[in-house]
Amino acid sequence: MSYFSIIFWLVTVAVIFGVLWWQGQITRLAGYIRETRVELEKCSWPTWEELKGSTVLVSISIAILGLFTVGVDRVLYYIFIVLKF
């Protein structure tokens, strides 16, 4: 990159930052981040054992749903192709 393009992008970023600061958007963003951190501190995160148990449950549910989908697909294939509806 040439020095001109580096200076151009630095000035562009500075102008955009200045406009956002002037409009109060930077302050709003900082408040949003602060509030998000406060809310995340209120969350209760699962333990490692709970997480493993949930993962197993979701995996089994996906397998059952997949088998159901394959079964319905085969039945519909038989109805529409083999019986020529």
N, C-alpha and C positions, 0 to 999 in steps of 0.2 A: 504494500500500500504506500502511496505517496504521502508526503507530509500534508499536502492540501486536503486529501480525503480524511485523514485523521483529524485535522483541525475542523473540517466541515462537520464531521459527526459529533465531535465534542461540543461545538457551538450549537448544533441542532438539539442534542440531548439537554444542554444547559437551558436553551430557550424553552423547550417543552417542560422541563422541570420548573422553570420560573413561572410559566403560565399556570401550571397546575397548582403551584404554591400560592400564587396570587388569587386563584379561584377558591382556595381552601380545600382542594381535593387531597393534598398530602396530609392535612390534619384529619380529614375524614378517614383516610386509609389507616393512619396510625391508630385512631380510635377503634376502627373495625378490628384491627389486629389485636389490640389490647382486650377488647370484649371477647374475641375468639379464644384467647389464652385463658381468660377467667372461666369461660364456659367449659373448656377442655379440662380444667382442673376439677370441675364438679363431676366429670364422667367417672364411672367405675369401669375399669378395664378388666377383662377376664383373666383368670389365672392360666398358667400354661396347661394344666390338666383340663380346664373347661374348654380351652381353645382346641385341644386335641380331640376332645369328645364331640365338639360341634363340627369339626372337620370330618370326622368319621360319619356322623349323622348326615351331613350334606352329601358326602360321597355316596352313601347308600341310597339316599333319596334320588340322586342323579342317575344311579344305575337302574333303579326301579322305573323311573320315568323313561329312561332310554329303552328298556325292555318293553315297556308298554307301547312306546312309539313304534318300535320294530314290529311288535305283534299286530297293531292296528294297520300298519303299512302292508304287511303280508296278507292280512284278511282282505283289505281293499284291493290289493293286486289280484288276488284270487277272484274276487267278485267281478272286477272290471276287465281283466285280461283273459283269464281262463274261461269264464262264463260268457265273455263277449257282450257285455252290456254297452 
